[in-house]
Amino acid sequence: MPGRNRLAQSRFFKELPKETLDFLWREGCVREFSKGSVLIHAGEIPVSVYIQLTGKSMIYNLTHAGRRKILFIFGSGVLLNEHVENVKASSCYCEMINKSKVLVISSAKFLQRMEKDFQLAKAVLVIQEWKMWRLCHQLKNTLGGIGLERKLAAKLWKLSRDFGVEREDGIEIDVDMSITFLADMLGTPRETASRLCTMLLNYGLIQRKKKRIIITNPKGMATFYKTGKIEEPQ
């Protein structure tokens, strides 16, 4: 496949031997997906492995009430599959947040290379362990006795660390987030998400510009989600 091998710059795959990087790039296909494209469907068995190259995607599931609950938001360099063997159905959906490029390679080819190169197998383990670590932190916040406003603050603070862009007035999260999107992150109705967002605005922790959120007081945001205390910006 022509073009620069972007796996060489990815967070989890850049340490792989050149031979393995070349194999994955040669055997795979870079596909472009528009915003809203659903790459993986819950209940279906993926026959390909998907690695995000550019753009952002979200992993979500549906509650018993049919409401979407976002579990992860991923950027470039992440393996999007739950598992790489095409023997089990996926339990979650994977949807593109914006226009994205994804490396698509057959599961059989990917497993073939994993058998030959332990470094690739190790990279997959590291990615899946990282996802598990993040999920455990989410569960801790979900099951803890903290209010929803602090849960929203924790999620926004984390997103500002992952996708933050420094601005004069704070750290802008480089993801379009409507009230519906915020509600899906929390698993709450839109009215509740709107009320919580207004609380953070009134506390002076964030600003909203169209669909973008700016963390105006990052230190104060961290203090608030950890302790519930409002700290004045210095």
mmCIF file of the C-alpha atoms, coordinates in Angstrom:
data_MODEL
# 
_entry.id   MODEL 
# 
loop_
_atom_site.group_PDB 
_atom_site.id 
_atom_site.type_symbol 
_atom_site.label_atom_id 
_atom_site.label_alt_id 
_atom_site.label_comp_id 
_atom_site.label_asym_id 
_atom_site.label_entity_id 
_atom_site.label_seq_id 
_atom_site.pdbx_PDB_ins_code 
_atom_site.Cartn_x 
_atom_site.Cartn_y 
_atom_site.Cartn_z 
_atom_site.occupancy 
_atom_site.B_iso_or_equiv 
_atom_site.pdbx_formal_charge 
_atom_site.auth_seq_id 
_atom_site.auth_comp_id 
_atom_site.auth_asym_id 
_atom_site.auth_atom_id 
_atom_site.pdbx_PDB_model_num 
ATOM 1   C CA . MET A 1 1   ? 0.000   0.000   0.000  1.00 0.00 ? 1   MET A CA 1 
ATOM 2   C CA . PRO A 1 2   ? 1.558   3.342   -1.022 1.00 0.00 ? 2   PRO A CA 1 
ATOM 3   C CA . GLY A 1 3   ? 2.016   6.290   1.326  1.00 0.00 ? 3   GLY A CA 1 
ATOM 4   C CA . ARG A 1 4   ? 3.838   6.913   4.566  1.00 0.00 ? 4   ARG A CA 1 
ATOM 5   C CA . ASN A 1 5   ? 3.407   4.218   7.204  1.00 0.00 ? 5   ASN A CA 1 
ATOM 6   C CA . ARG A 1 6   ? 1.632   6.122   9.966  1.00 0.00 ? 6   ARG A CA 1 
ATOM 7   C CA . LEU A 1 7   ? 1.878   3.214   12.390 1.00 0.00 ? 7   LEU A CA 1 
ATOM 8   C CA . ALA A 1 8   ? 5.509   4.190   12.896 1.00 0.00 ? 8   ALA A CA 1 
ATOM 9   C CA . GLN A 1 9   ? 4.339   7.372   14.666 1.00 0.00 ? 9   GLN A CA 1 
ATOM 10  C CA . SER A 1 10  ? 1.507   5.791   16.664 1.00 0.00 ? 10  SER A CA 1 
ATOM 11  C CA . ARG A 1 11  ? 1.634   5.593   20.439 1.00 0.00 ? 11  ARG A CA 1 
ATOM 12  C CA . PHE A 1 12  ? 1.290   1.830   20.793 1.00 0.00 ? 12  PHE A CA 1 
ATOM 13  C CA . PHE A 1 13  ? 2.859   0.486   17.604 1.00 0.00 ? 13  PHE A CA 1 
ATOM 14  C CA . LYS A 1 14  ? 5.876   2.726   17.006 1.00 0.00 ? 14  LYS A CA 1 
ATOM 15  C CA . GLU A 1 15  ? 8.282   0.353   18.789 1.00 0.00 ? 15  GLU A CA 1 
ATOM 16  C CA . LEU A 1 16  ? 7.436   -2.596  16.533 1.00 0.00 ? 16  LEU A CA 1 
ATOM 17  C CA . PRO A 1 17  ? 10.115  -3.967  14.201 1.00 0.00 ? 17  PRO A CA 1 
ATOM 18  C CA . LYS A 1 18  ? 10.115  -2.353  10.765 1.00 0.00 ? 18  LYS A CA 1 
ATOM 19  C CA . GLU A 1 19  ? 9.315   -5.707  9.198  1.00 0.00 ? 19  GLU A CA 1 
ATOM 20  C CA . THR A 1 20  ? 6.090   -5.963  11.205 1.00 0.00 ? 20  THR A CA 1 
ATOM 21  C CA . LEU A 1 21  ? 5.114   -2.348  10.546 1.00 0.00 ? 21  LEU A CA 1 
ATOM 22  C CA . ASP A 1 22  ? 5.648   -2.888  6.826  1.00 0.00 ? 22  ASP A CA 1 
ATOM 23  C CA . PHE A 1 23  ? 3.619   -6.101  6.901  1.00 0.00 ? 23  PHE A CA 1 
ATOM 24  C CA . LEU A 1 24  ? 0.622   -4.469  8.602  1.00 0.00 ? 24  LEU A CA 1 
ATOM 25  C CA . TRP A 1 25  ? 0.772   -1.466  6.295  1.00 0.00 ? 25  TRP A CA 1 
ATOM 26  C CA . ARG A 1 26  ? 1.116   -3.618  3.180  1.00 0.00 ? 26  ARG A CA 1 
ATOM 27  C CA . GLU A 1 27  ? -1.615  -6.110  4.084  1.00 0.00 ? 27  GLU A CA 1 
ATOM 28  C CA . GLY A 1 28  ? -4.001  -3.460  5.406  1.00 0.00 ? 28  GLY A CA 1 
ATOM 29  C CA . CYS A 1 29  ? -6.010  -0.752  3.725  1.00 0.00 ? 29  CYS A CA 1 
ATOM 30  C CA . VAL A 1 30  ? -6.420  2.861   4.846  1.00 0.00 ? 30  VAL A CA 1 
ATOM 31  C CA . ARG A 1 31  ? -10.093 3.788   4.687  1.00 0.00 ? 31  ARG A CA 1 
ATOM 32  C CA . GLU A 1 32  ? -11.661 7.173   5.278  1.00 0.00 ? 32  GLU A CA 1 
ATOM 33  C CA . PHE A 1 33  ? -14.837 7.378   7.336  1.00 0.00 ? 33  PHE A CA 1 
ATOM 34  C CA . SER A 1 34  ? -17.136 10.368  7.735  1.00 0.00 ? 34  SER A CA 1 
ATOM 35  C CA . LYS A 1 35  ? -18.506 11.700  11.010 1.00 0.00 ? 35  LYS A CA 1 
ATOM 36  C CA . GLY A 1 36  ? -21.198 9.393   12.372 1.00 0.00 ? 36  GLY A CA 1 
ATOM 37  C CA . SER A 1 37  ? -19.980 6.275   10.555 1.00 0.00 ? 37  SER A CA 1 
ATOM 38  C CA . VAL A 1 38  ? -20.427 3.184   12.719 1.00 0.00 ? 38  VAL A CA 1 
ATOM 39  C CA . LEU A 1 39  ? -17.375 0.975   12.317 1.00 0.00 ? 39  LEU A CA 1 
ATOM 40  C CA . ILE A 1 40  ? -18.264 -1.807  14.757 1.00 0.00 ? 40  ILE A CA 1 
ATOM 41  C CA . HIS A 1 41  ? -21.789 -2.900  15.709 1.00 0.00 ? 41  HIS A CA 1 
ATOM 42  C CA . ALA A 1 42  ? -22.676 -4.610  18.979 1.00 0.00 ? 42  ALA A CA 1 
ATOM 43  C CA . GLY A 1 43  ? -23.796 -8.193  18.394 1.00 0.00 ? 43  GLY A CA 1 
ATOM 44  C CA . GLU A 1 44  ? -21.767 -8.577  15.207 1.00 0.00 ? 44  GLU A CA 1 
ATOM 45  C CA . ILE A 1 45  ? -18.479 -10.447 14.800 1.00 0.00 ? 45  ILE A CA 1 
ATOM 46  C CA . PRO A 1 46  ? -15.831 -8.145  13.289 1.00 0.00 ? 46  PRO A CA 1 
ATOM 47  C CA . VAL A 1 47  ? -13.755 -9.856  10.604 1.00 0.00 ? 47  VAL A CA 1 
ATOM 48  C CA . SER A 1 48  ? -11.184 -7.057  10.529 1.00 0.00 ? 48  SER A CA 1 
ATOM 49  C CA . VAL A 1 49  ? -8.885  -5.256  12.925 1.00 0.00 ? 49  VAL A CA 1 
ATOM 50  C CA . TYR A 1 50  ? -9.248  -1.472  13.039 1.00 0.00 ? 50  TYR A CA 1 
ATOM 51  C CA . ILE A 1 51  ? -6.495  0.949   14.042 1.00 0.00 ? 51  ILE A CA 1 
ATOM 52  C CA . GLN A 1 52  ? -7.332  4.658   14.221 1.00 0.00 ? 52  GLN A CA 1 
ATOM 53  C CA . LEU A 1 53  ? -4.817  6.718   12.228 1.00 0.00 ? 53  LEU A CA 1 
ATOM 54  C CA . THR A 1 54  ? -6.389  10.188  12.261 1.00 0.00 ? 54  THR A CA 1 
ATOM 55  C CA . GLY A 1 55  ? -9.505  11.719  13.753 1.00 0.00 ? 55  GLY A CA 1 
ATOM 56  C CA . LYS A 1 56  ? -11.417 10.535  16.808 1.00 0.00 ? 56  LYS A CA 1 
ATOM 57  C CA . SER A 1 57  ? -13.903 7.813   17.601 1.00 0.00 ? 57  SER A CA 1 
ATOM 58  C CA . MET A 1 58  ? -16.094 6.781   20.502 1.00 0.00 ? 58  MET A CA 1 
ATOM 59  C CA . ILE A 1 59  ? -16.940 3.411   21.966 1.00 0.00 ? 59  ILE A CA 1 
ATOM 60  C CA . TYR A 1 60  ? -20.429 3.194   23.401 1.00 0.00 ? 60  TYR A CA 1 
ATOM 61  C CA . ASN A 1 61  ? -23.168 0.805   24.413 1.00 0.00 ? 61  ASN A CA 1 
ATOM 62  C CA . LEU A 1 62  ? -26.913 1.079   24.857 1.00 0.00 ? 62  LEU A CA 1 
ATOM 63  C CA . THR A 1 63  ? -28.589 0.923   28.243 1.00 0.00 ? 63  THR A CA 1 
ATOM 64  C CA . HIS A 1 64  ? -31.709 -1.145  28.903 1.00 0.00 ? 64  HIS A CA 1 
ATOM 65  C CA . ALA A 1 65  ? -33.678 2.053   28.325 1.00 0.00 ? 65  ALA A CA 1 
ATOM 66  C CA . GLY A 1 66  ? -32.100 2.383   24.879 1.00 0.00 ? 66  GLY A CA 1 
ATOM 67  C CA . ARG A 1 67  ? -29.982 5.378   25.892 1.00 0.00 ? 67  ARG A CA 1 
ATOM 68  C CA . ARG A 1 68  ? -26.430 5.634   24.573 1.00 0.00 ? 68  ARG A CA 1 
ATOM 69  C CA . LYS A 1 69  ? -23.615 5.491   27.144 1.00 0.00 ? 69  LYS A CA 1 
ATOM 70  C CA . ILE A 1 70  ? -20.183 6.539   25.906 1.00 0.00 ? 70  ILE A CA 1 
ATOM 71  C CA . LEU A 1 71  ? -17.382 4.462   27.429 1.00 0.00 ? 71  LEU A CA 1 
ATOM 72  C CA . PHE A 1 72  ? -14.283 5.737   25.621 1.00 0.00 ? 72  PHE A CA 1 
ATOM 73  C CA . ILE A 1 73  ? -13.195 8.507   23.296 1.00 0.00 ? 73  ILE A CA 1 
ATOM 74  C CA . PHE A 1 74  ? -10.111 7.530   21.309 1.00 0.00 ? 74  PHE A CA 1 
ATOM 75  C CA . GLY A 1 75  ? -7.634  9.446   19.181 1.00 0.00 ? 75  GLY A CA 1 
ATOM 76  C CA . SER A 1 76  ? -4.979  8.253   16.755 1.00 0.00 ? 76  SER A CA 1 
ATOM 77  C CA . GLY A 1 77  ? -2.906  5.127   17.237 1.00 0.00 ? 77  GLY A CA 1 
ATOM 78  C CA . VAL A 1 78  ? -5.492  3.060   19.141 1.00 0.00 ? 78  VAL A CA 1 
ATOM 79  C CA . LEU A 1 79  ? -6.687  -0.454  18.330 1.00 0.00 ? 79  LEU A CA 1 
ATOM 80  C CA . LEU A 1 80  ? -10.481 -0.094  18.293 1.00 0.00 ? 80  LEU A CA 1 
ATOM 81  C CA . ASN A 1 81  ? -11.483 -3.770  18.592 1.00 0.00 ? 81  ASN A CA 1 
ATOM 82  C CA . GLU A 1 82  ? -12.400 -5.432  21.871 1.00 0.00 ? 82  GLU A CA 1 
ATOM 83  C CA . HIS A 1 83  ? -10.615 -8.560  20.676 1.00 0.00 ? 83  HIS A CA 1 
ATOM 84  C CA . VAL A 1 84  ? -8.740  -9.484  17.519 1.00 0.00 ? 84  VAL A CA 1 
ATOM 85  C CA . GLU A 1 85  ? -9.994  -13.048 17.052 1.00 0.00 ? 85  GLU A CA 1 
ATOM 86  C CA . ASN A 1 86  ? -13.177 -13.055 14.979 1.00 0.00 ? 86  ASN A CA 1 
ATOM 87  C CA . VAL A 1 87  ? -14.893 -15.691 17.125 1.00 0.00 ? 87  VAL A CA 1 
ATOM 88  C CA . LYS A 1 88  ? -16.887 -13.465 19.484 1.00 0.00 ? 88  LYS A CA 1 
ATOM 89  C CA . ALA A 1 89  ? -19.461 -10.785 18.806 1.00 0.00 ? 89  ALA A CA 1 
ATOM 90  C CA . SER A 1 90  ? -18.617 -7.269  19.889 1.00 0.00 ? 90  SER A CA 1 
ATOM 91  C CA . SER A 1 91  ? -20.460 -5.975  22.953 1.00 0.00 ? 91  SER A CA 1 
ATOM 92  C CA . CYS A 1 92  ? -20.076 -2.298  21.999 1.00 0.00 ? 92  CYS A CA 1 
ATOM 93  C CA . TYR A 1 93  ? -20.408 0.098   19.088 1.00 0.00 ? 93  TYR A CA 1 
ATOM 94  C CA . CYS A 1 94  ? -17.574 2.124   17.593 1.00 0.00 ? 94  CYS A CA 1 
ATOM 95  C CA . GLU A 1 95  ? -18.582 5.370   15.874 1.00 0.00 ? 95  GLU A CA 1 
ATOM 96  C CA . MET A 1 96  ? -16.495 8.088   14.259 1.00 0.00 ? 96  MET A CA 1 
ATOM 97  C CA . ILE A 1 97  ? -16.735 11.462  16.036 1.00 0.00 ? 97  ILE A CA 1 
ATOM 98  C CA . ASN A 1 98  ? -15.284 13.285  13.062 1.00 0.00 ? 98  ASN A CA 1 
ATOM 99  C CA . LYS A 1 99  ? -13.770 12.547  9.665  1.00 0.00 ? 99  LYS A CA 1 
ATOM 100 C CA . SER A 1 100 ? -11.205 9.816   10.282 1.00 0.00 ? 100 SER A CA 1 
ATOM 101 C CA . LYS A 1 101 ? -8.731  7.530   8.603  1.00 0.00 ? 101 LYS A CA 1 
ATOM 102 C CA . VAL A 1 102 ? -8.533  3.957   9.866  1.00 0.00 ? 102 VAL A CA 1 
ATOM 103 C CA . LEU A 1 103 ? -6.168  1.131   8.980  1.00 0.00 ? 103 LEU A CA 1 
ATOM 104 C CA . VAL A 1 104 ? -8.289  -1.945  8.245  1.00 0.00 ? 104 VAL A CA 1 
ATOM 105 C CA . ILE A 1 105 ? -6.597  -5.349  8.163  1.00 0.00 ? 105 ILE A CA 1 
ATOM 106 C CA . SER A 1 106 ? -8.139  -8.810  8.229  1.00 0.00 ? 106 SER A CA 1 
ATOM 107 C CA . SER A 1 107 ? -8.143  -10.510 11.608 1.00 0.00 ? 107 SER A CA 1 
ATOM 108 C CA . ALA A 1 108 ? -6.516  -13.565 10.066 1.00 0.00 ? 108 ALA A CA 1 
ATOM 109 C CA . LYS A 1 109 ? -3.563  -11.552 8.725  1.00 0.00 ? 109 LYS A CA 1 
ATOM 110 C CA . PHE A 1 110 ? -3.193  -9.677  12.013 1.00 0.00 ? 110 PHE A CA 1 
ATOM 111 C CA . LEU A 1 111 ? -3.184  -12.897 14.054 1.00 0.00 ? 111 LEU A CA 1 
ATOM 112 C CA . GLN A 1 112 ? -0.743  -14.444 11.598 1.00 0.00 ? 112 GLN A CA 1 
ATOM 113 C CA . ARG A 1 113 ? 1.693   -11.644 12.338 1.00 0.00 ? 113 ARG A CA 1 
ATOM 114 C CA . MET A 1 114 ? 1.077   -11.823 16.106 1.00 0.00 ? 114 MET A CA 1 
ATOM 115 C CA . GLU A 1 115 ? 2.176   -15.472 16.010 1.00 0.00 ? 115 GLU A CA 1 
ATOM 116 C CA . LYS A 1 116 ? 5.485   -14.474 14.423 1.00 0.00 ? 116 LYS A CA 1 
ATOM 117 C CA . ASP A 1 117 ? 6.197   -11.302 16.381 1.00 0.00 ? 117 ASP A CA 1 
ATOM 118 C CA . PHE A 1 118 ? 5.818   -11.225 20.156 1.00 0.00 ? 118 PHE A CA 1 
ATOM 119 C CA . GLN A 1 119 ? 6.291   -7.450  20.127 1.00 0.00 ? 119 GLN A CA 1 
ATOM 120 C CA . LEU A 1 120 ? 3.013   -7.080  18.236 1.00 0.00 ? 120 LEU A CA 1 
ATOM 121 C CA . ALA A 1 121 ? 1.249   -9.426  20.658 1.00 0.00 ? 121 ALA A CA 1 
ATOM 122 C CA . LYS A 1 122 ? 2.684   -7.399  23.521 1.00 0.00 ? 122 LYS A CA 1 
ATOM 123 C CA . ALA A 1 123 ? 1.470   -4.146  21.956 1.00 0.00 ? 123 ALA A CA 1 
ATOM 124 C CA . VAL A 1 124 ? -2.071  -5.557  21.768 1.00 0.00 ? 124 VAL A CA 1 
ATOM 125 C CA . LEU A 1 125 ? -1.875  -6.611  25.417 1.00 0.00 ? 125 LEU A CA 1 
ATOM 126 C CA . VAL A 1 126 ? -0.691  -3.147  26.432 1.00 0.00 ? 126 VAL A CA 1 
ATOM 127 C CA . ILE A 1 127 ? -3.577  -1.498  24.564 1.00 0.00 ? 127 ILE A CA 1 
ATOM 128 C CA . GLN A 1 128 ? -6.210  -3.780  26.070 1.00 0.00 ? 128 GLN A CA 1 
ATOM 129 C CA . GLU A 1 129 ? -4.752  -3.399  29.574 1.00 0.00 ? 129 GLU A CA 1 
ATOM 130 C CA . TRP A 1 130 ? -4.800  0.379   29.105 1.00 0.00 ? 130 TRP A CA 1 
ATOM 131 C CA . LYS A 1 131 ? -8.475  0.210   28.154 1.00 0.00 ? 131 LYS A CA 1 
ATOM 132 C CA . MET A 1 132 ? -9.205  -1.945  31.209 1.00 0.00 ? 132 MET A CA 1 
ATOM 133 C CA . TRP A 1 133 ? -7.372  0.529   33.454 1.00 0.00 ? 133 TRP A CA 1 
ATOM 134 C CA . ARG A 1 134 ? -9.443  3.399   32.072 1.00 0.00 ? 134 ARG A CA 1 
ATOM 135 C CA . LEU A 1 135 ? -12.670 1.436   32.452 1.00 0.00 ? 135 LEU A CA 1 
ATOM 136 C CA . CYS A 1 136 ? -11.852 0.655   36.087 1.00 0.00 ? 136 CYS A CA 1 
ATOM 137 C CA . HIS A 1 137 ? -11.369 4.362   36.781 1.00 0.00 ? 137 HIS A CA 1 
ATOM 138 C CA . GLN A 1 138 ? -14.716 5.096   35.141 1.00 0.00 ? 138 GLN A CA 1 
ATOM 139 C CA . LEU A 1 139 ? -16.421 2.474   37.295 1.00 0.00 ? 139 LEU A CA 1 
ATOM 140 C CA . LYS A 1 140 ? -14.847 3.960   40.408 1.00 0.00 ? 140 LYS A CA 1 
ATOM 141 C CA . ASN A 1 141 ? -16.351 7.347   39.601 1.00 0.00 ? 141 ASN A CA 1 
ATOM 142 C CA . THR A 1 142 ? -19.678 5.834   38.523 1.00 0.00 ? 142 THR A CA 1 
ATOM 143 C CA . LEU A 1 143 ? -20.143 3.733   41.645 1.00 0.00 ? 143 LEU A CA 1 
ATOM 144 C CA . GLY A 1 144 ? -18.696 6.259   44.075 1.00 0.00 ? 144 GLY A CA 1 
ATOM 145 C CA . GLY A 1 145 ? -20.735 8.628   46.181 1.00 0.00 ? 145 GLY A CA 1 
ATOM 146 C CA . ILE A 1 146 ? -19.841 11.765  44.217 1.00 0.00 ? 146 ILE A CA 1 
ATOM 147 C CA . GLY A 1 147 ? -22.454 13.944  42.541 1.00 0.00 ? 147 GLY A CA 1 
ATOM 148 C CA . LEU A 1 148 ? -23.096 14.022  38.826 1.00 0.00 ? 148 LEU A CA 1 
ATOM 149 C CA . GLU A 1 149 ? -21.577 17.484  38.531 1.00 0.00 ? 149 GLU A CA 1 
ATOM 150 C CA . ARG A 1 150 ? -18.265 16.116  39.816 1.00 0.00 ? 150 ARG A CA 1 
ATOM 151 C CA . LYS A 1 151 ? -18.510 13.137  37.461 1.00 0.00 ? 151 LYS A CA 1 
ATOM 152 C CA . LEU A 1 152 ? -18.956 15.507  34.531 1.00 0.00 ? 152 LEU A CA 1 
ATOM 153 C CA . ALA A 1 153 ? -16.031 17.593  35.762 1.00 0.00 ? 153 ALA A CA 1 
ATOM 154 C CA . ALA A 1 154 ? -13.853 14.462  35.969 1.00 0.00 ? 154 ALA A CA 1 
ATOM 155 C CA . LYS A 1 155 ? -14.705 13.434  32.410 1.00 0.00 ? 155 LYS A CA 1 
ATOM 156 C CA . LEU A 1 156 ? -14.078 16.910  31.007 1.00 0.00 ? 156 LEU A CA 1 
ATOM 157 C CA . TRP A 1 157 ? -10.790 17.202  32.899 1.00 0.00 ? 157 TRP A CA 1 
ATOM 158 C CA . LYS A 1 158 ? -9.648  13.853  31.464 1.00 0.00 ? 158 LYS A CA 1 
ATOM 159 C CA . LEU A 1 159 ? -10.652 14.887  27.949 1.00 0.00 ? 159 LEU A CA 1 
ATOM 160 C CA . SER A 1 160 ? -8.703  18.118  28.347 1.00 0.00 ? 160 SER A CA 1 
ATOM 161 C CA . ARG A 1 161 ? -5.641  16.025  29.168 1.00 0.00 ? 161 ARG A CA 1 
ATOM 162 C CA . ASP A 1 162 ? -6.147  13.749  26.144 1.00 0.00 ? 162 ASP A CA 1 
ATOM 163 C CA . PHE A 1 163 ? -7.350  16.250  23.543 1.00 0.00 ? 163 PHE A CA 1 
ATOM 164 C CA . GLY A 1 164 ? -6.670  19.672  25.042 1.00 0.00 ? 164 GLY A CA 1 
ATOM 165 C CA . VAL A 1 165 ? -5.418  22.636  23.026 1.00 0.00 ? 165 VAL A CA 1 
ATOM 166 C CA . GLU A 1 166 ? -3.936  25.629  24.853 1.00 0.00 ? 166 GLU A CA 1 
ATOM 167 C CA . ARG A 1 167 ? -5.866  28.863  24.303 1.00 0.00 ? 167 ARG A CA 1 
ATOM 168 C CA . GLU A 1 168 ? -5.616  32.327  25.812 1.00 0.00 ? 168 GLU A CA 1 
ATOM 169 C CA . ASP A 1 169 ? -8.722  31.690  27.913 1.00 0.00 ? 169 ASP A CA 1 
ATOM 170 C CA . GLY A 1 170 ? -7.878  28.121  28.941 1.00 0.00 ? 170 GLY A CA 1 
ATOM 171 C CA . ILE A 1 171 ? -7.643  24.595  27.531 1.00 0.00 ? 171 ILE A CA 1 
ATOM 172 C CA . GLU A 1 172 ? -10.064 23.847  24.709 1.00 0.00 ? 172 GLU A CA 1 
ATOM 173 C CA . ILE A 1 173 ? -11.165 20.231  24.329 1.00 0.00 ? 173 ILE A CA 1 
ATOM 174 C CA . ASP A 1 174 ? -10.693 19.432  20.645 1.00 0.00 ? 174 ASP A CA 1 
ATOM 175 C CA . VAL A 1 175 ? -13.955 17.491  20.395 1.00 0.00 ? 175 VAL A CA 1 
ATOM 176 C CA . ASP A 1 176 ? -17.375 18.847  19.434 1.00 0.00 ? 176 ASP A CA 1 
ATOM 177 C CA . MET A 1 177 ? -19.630 18.200  22.420 1.00 0.00 ? 177 MET A CA 1 
ATOM 178 C CA . SER A 1 178 ? -23.310 19.031  22.299 1.00 0.00 ? 178 SER A CA 1 
ATOM 179 C CA . ILE A 1 179 ? -25.558 18.695  25.341 1.00 0.00 ? 179 ILE A CA 1 
ATOM 180 C CA . THR A 1 180 ? -26.684 15.356  23.910 1.00 0.00 ? 180 THR A CA 1 
ATOM 181 C CA . PHE A 1 181 ? -23.058 14.231  23.722 1.00 0.00 ? 181 PHE A CA 1 
ATOM 182 C CA . LEU A 1 182 ? -22.495 15.219  27.361 1.00 0.00 ? 182 LEU A CA 1 
ATOM 183 C CA . ALA A 1 183 ? -25.657 13.355  28.324 1.00 0.00 ? 183 ALA A CA 1 
ATOM 184 C CA . ASP A 1 184 ? -24.374 10.252  26.528 1.00 0.00 ? 184 ASP A CA 1 
ATOM 185 C CA . MET A 1 185 ? -21.071 10.471  28.403 1.00 0.00 ? 185 MET A CA 1 
ATOM 186 C CA . LEU A 1 186 ? -22.930 10.484  31.720 1.00 0.00 ? 186 LEU A CA 1 
ATOM 187 C CA . GLY A 1 187 ? -25.825 8.219   30.739 1.00 0.00 ? 187 GLY A CA 1 
ATOM 188 C CA . THR A 1 188 ? -28.330 10.869  31.815 1.00 0.00 ? 188 THR A CA 1 
ATOM 189 C CA . PRO A 1 189 ? -31.193 12.769  30.142 1.00 0.00 ? 189 PRO A CA 1 
ATOM 190 C CA . ARG A 1 190 ? -30.308 15.934  28.183 1.00 0.00 ? 190 ARG A CA 1 
ATOM 191 C CA . GLU A 1 191 ? -32.037 18.126  30.769 1.00 0.00 ? 191 GLU A CA 1 
ATOM 192 C CA . THR A 1 192 ? -29.777 16.796  33.505 1.00 0.00 ? 192 THR A CA 1 
ATOM 193 C CA . ALA A 1 193 ? -26.625 17.255  31.400 1.00 0.00 ? 193 ALA A CA 1 
ATOM 194 C CA . SER A 1 194 ? -27.663 20.835  30.572 1.00 0.00 ? 194 SER A CA 1 
ATOM 195 C CA . ARG A 1 195 ? -28.195 21.622  34.257 1.00 0.00 ? 195 ARG A CA 1 
ATOM 196 C CA . LEU A 1 196 ? -24.818 20.142  35.230 1.00 0.00 ? 196 LEU A CA 1 
ATOM 197 C CA . CYS A 1 197 ? -23.052 22.056  32.463 1.00 0.00 ? 197 CYS A CA 1 
ATOM 198 C CA . THR A 1 198 ? -24.646 25.286  33.707 1.00 0.00 ? 198 THR A CA 1 
ATOM 199 C CA . MET A 1 199 ? -23.366 24.533  37.210 1.00 0.00 ? 199 MET A CA 1 
ATOM 200 C CA . LEU A 1 200 ? -19.783 24.223  35.965 1.00 0.00 ? 200 LEU A CA 1 
ATOM 201 C CA . LEU A 1 201 ? -20.228 27.443  33.985 1.00 0.00 ? 201 LEU A CA 1 
ATOM 202 C CA . ASN A 1 202 ? -21.474 29.261  37.078 1.00 0.00 ? 202 ASN A CA 1 
ATOM 203 C CA . TYR A 1 203 ? -18.548 27.918  39.108 1.00 0.00 ? 203 TYR A CA 1 
ATOM 204 C CA . GLY A 1 204 ? -16.181 29.514  36.584 1.00 0.00 ? 204 GLY A CA 1 
ATOM 205 C CA . LEU A 1 205 ? -14.619 26.180  35.644 1.00 0.00 ? 205 LEU A CA 1 
ATOM 206 C CA . ILE A 1 206 ? -15.605 26.082  31.973 1.00 0.00 ? 206 ILE A CA 1 
ATOM 207 C CA . GLN A 1 207 ? -16.784 28.159  29.046 1.00 0.00 ? 207 GLN A CA 1 
ATOM 208 C CA . ARG A 1 208 ? -18.874 27.007  26.093 1.00 0.00 ? 208 ARG A CA 1 
ATOM 209 C CA . LYS A 1 209 ? -18.326 28.290  22.575 1.00 0.00 ? 209 LYS A CA 1 
ATOM 210 C CA . LYS A 1 210 ? -20.816 26.632  20.253 1.00 0.00 ? 210 LYS A CA 1 
ATOM 211 C CA . LYS A 1 211 ? -20.034 22.908  20.652 1.00 0.00 ? 211 LYS A CA 1 
ATOM 212 C CA . ARG A 1 212 ? -16.590 23.419  22.177 1.00 0.00 ? 212 ARG A CA 1 
ATOM 213 C CA . ILE A 1 213 ? -15.827 23.417  25.902 1.00 0.00 ? 213 ILE A CA 1 
ATOM 214 C CA . ILE A 1 214 ? -12.907 25.360  27.338 1.00 0.00 ? 214 ILE A CA 1 
ATOM 215 C CA . ILE A 1 215 ? -11.516 24.483  30.763 1.00 0.00 ? 215 ILE A CA 1 
ATOM 216 C CA . THR A 1 216 ? -10.856 27.971  32.118 1.00 0.00 ? 216 THR A CA 1 
ATOM 217 C CA . ASN A 1 217 ? -9.495  26.793  35.462 1.00 0.00 ? 217 ASN A CA 1 
ATOM 218 C CA . PRO A 1 218 ? -7.778  23.381  35.036 1.00 0.00 ? 218 PRO A CA 1 
ATOM 219 C CA . LYS A 1 219 ? -6.399  23.289  38.578 1.00 0.00 ? 219 LYS A CA 1 
ATOM 220 C CA . GLY A 1 220 ? -9.748  24.281  40.001 1.00 0.00 ? 220 GLY A CA 1 
ATOM 221 C CA . MET A 1 221 ? -11.476 21.643  37.848 1.00 0.00 ? 221 MET A CA 1 
ATOM 222 C CA . ALA A 1 222 ? -9.180  18.926  39.231 1.00 0.00 ? 222 ALA A CA 1 
ATOM 223 C CA . THR A 1 223 ? -9.777  20.093  42.809 1.00 0.00 ? 223 THR A CA 1 
ATOM 224 C CA . PHE A 1 224 ? -13.534 20.184  42.261 1.00 0.00 ? 224 PHE A CA 1 
ATOM 225 C CA . TYR A 1 225 ? -13.920 16.686  40.841 1.00 0.00 ? 225 TYR A CA 1 
ATOM 226 C CA . LYS A 1 226 ? -11.653 15.238  43.545 1.00 0.00 ? 226 LYS A CA 1 
ATOM 227 C CA . THR A 1 227 ? -13.026 17.105  46.583 1.00 0.00 ? 227 THR A CA 1 
ATOM 228 C CA . GLY A 1 228 ? -16.141 19.001  45.546 1.00 0.00 ? 228 GLY A CA 1 
ATOM 229 C CA . LYS A 1 229 ? -14.548 22.298  46.605 1.00 0.00 ? 229 LYS A CA 1 
ATOM 230 C CA . ILE A 1 230 ? -14.495 25.392  44.400 1.00 0.00 ? 230 ILE A CA 1 
ATOM 231 C CA . GLU A 1 231 ? -11.062 26.943  44.120 1.00 0.00 ? 231 GLU A CA 1 
ATOM 232 C CA . GLU A 1 232 ? -10.657 30.480  42.812 1.00 0.00 ? 232 GLU A CA 1 
ATOM 233 C CA . PRO A 1 233 ? -8.269  30.816  39.842 1.00 0.00 ? 233 PRO A CA 1 
ATOM 234 C CA . GLN A 1 234 ? -4.925  32.361  40.710 1.00 0.00 ? 234 GLN A CA 1 
# 
